[in-house]
């Protein structure tokens, strides 16, 4: 019943014209906007600061010279730069980070943005020095200025994160290989492709698909979800849509591949939802993609159950095939215990 209602809502929403809707605008106080702005920078910089702390722990001293000090206007930030140079340490940067975590200087917009610029500058200099192993690529996906409100951008992204949290949690419980999550194509030559009908163009989603193929697992998708949660490409509508389609396609491939060779039944309404999504891909609202993911998520528990049964059967078959190993090990350890004492060197106590 629930699946039928979801399917009905999904199909009905496809026919609704979005142009007739008008969004209600609300007033956001400047202070509220500054708090959300601080939260954005905290989440975007958290991983970078963590890597910098690793670098500090491994090096006795970190020698950095700033020739760009004239581009920084905030007095506290310029003082941090001088301290890093004289002390040959990133500790002053970390002390400043602690203040930012505690939301100090919240009304000083230049303070947080110049701290961000300084952090990215430090990572760039370490990349060019001897820290390439810590920073394989220069992290730059931090928006110093958004086109609009930080409050709105964070609220929208947080909504999408919560909508797909359960689907990603379920995916994290499945151990699968490339053949489970990629489509099978027999023409012109037999090979695996991720998705034949959805043209992924964003560099982040394309990179994720390439890593899933190379590593033959879902770990790259789960890692990209962590970036999604930390507001990566927060105003990039193409990335947001393609990431949701990436989750949808992963579910679709998992279910259809397993249904074909493991005799799993997929609900008819789910198959219809997949077909309608493909037909309306270009103009499809994000909410419809989320509803399609919901339908596919309902099908996944039976797949999880099948994987558990398959895993248990796999070990039973191994145990049956190698039945002789446990008795042999028991005999071996008994042999060691029985004959251990004669080989011990005897000790003689003095008179």
Buried (B, 14 or more C-beta within 10 A) or exposed (E): EEBEEBBEBBBEBBEEEEEEEEEEEEEEEEEEBBBBBBBBBBBBBEEBBEBBBEBBEEBEEBEBEBEEEEEBEBEBBBEBBEBBBEEEBBBBBBEBBEEBEEEEBBEEBBBBBBBBBBBBBBBBBBBEEEBEEBBEEEBEBBBEEBEEBBBBBBEBBEEBBEBBEEBBEBBEEBEBEBEBBBBBEEEEEEEBEBBEEBEBEBEBBBEBBEBBBEEBBBEBBBEBBEBBBBBBBBBBEEBBBBBBBBBBBBBBBBBBBBBEEEEBEBBEBBBBBBEBBEEEBEEBBBBBBBBBBBBBBBBBEBBEEBBEEEEEEEEEEEEEEEEEEEEEEEEEEEEEEEEEEEEEEEEEEEE
